[in-house]
Amino acid sequence: MEFEGNVKDLRGKSVIRDIALISLSEYREHLQTKSPGLKTGYPSLDAYVSIPQGAVTIIAGKPSHGKTTLLLNLFINCIEQYKDKYFVFFTYEQTKYQIITRLITRMSGVTINPFKNAENIENYIRGNNKGNEEINKALDKFDELTRSGRLLIINEHYNADELADTITYLSDKYPLGGVFIDYIQKITMKGTSYSRQNELQKVSDTVLKTSIQTGLPIVLGAQFNSEVTSIDELDEKHIREAGDIENDANTVLGIWNVEKGKRETPWDDEPYPMAGQFKIKVMKNRDGITNKIINLTLEGAMLTIRERNAEEKKSSGYL
């Protein structure tokens, strides 16, 4: 073929190393072996996005709006859905023991005290109590998942290169299904950088390369800056010290806790509800639509994010 002949001529001149001609049959074979993106566990969100393999997904939110809570809910949802896979959660903001408390609270679905629920569940466990069946089941489930290696929590404050090496090691050793990291603004690079924004660009690039090289989905938490004061202002450009974070990501989801947003207004003294509106805005989605807002419900005391029921949809005007 004339094209192949030209390629050989170029290769002989050291202009290029190789050009692989891809046939339709090869493309179809690739599609047969390609792993689909992970489901989030929320049908209303899964209708528009998935957690893509070999790519970065960002969960961005303001402080205390539920960024870590959503990451942990996605983490548990994936563990429950993909029973032949292992999942790892890197925490840079909280200790592994704080994360374990939150996971057990979420897995139990129990409210002992609506205002200090996690603390009360910790006290229950510390006292070696046996009276609450749901907490006992959650403890047994957590023990089973950690002993099997399917649930791994790491709170070593690795720099970006160490993080990349750890993810690569785990992906080689275990059938890893996904990586969750809370959150990018806490990750550093080895050495010094002339600006934090430049450093985060390098962190983002390292995480992206790790995702591509391992083929793993990496879900990365991020914070919005103070300019975000309403759901209308959820935008990639408002991710704090953004750098190339939003450019490197395949998918960017912004979160907004409606009731928390109300409470940030000084003159609003309404009591915090047990179940509040939790909105996810699809800000970037290389595989589908954007600017779609998904409405979920946050059960604050139980640290549970769930689909809205018919009554909640009706009261909000969605039915």
Secondary structure, DSSP 8 states (H G I E B T S, - for coil): -HHHHHHHHHHHTTS-S------HHHHHHHHHH----B--S-HHHHTT--B-TTSEEEEEE-TTSSHHHHHHHHHHHHHHH-TT-EEEEEESSS-HHHHHHHHHHHHHT--S-SSSHHHHHHHHHHTT----HHHHHHHHHHHHHHHHTSEEEE-----HHHHHHHHHHHHHHS-EEEEEEE-GGG---SS--S-HHHHHHHHHHHHHHHHHHHT--EEEEEEB-TT--SGGG--GGGBTT-TTHHHH-SEEEEEEEHHHHHHTSTT------SEEEEEEEEEEETTS--S-EEEEEEETTTTEEEE--HHHHHHTT--
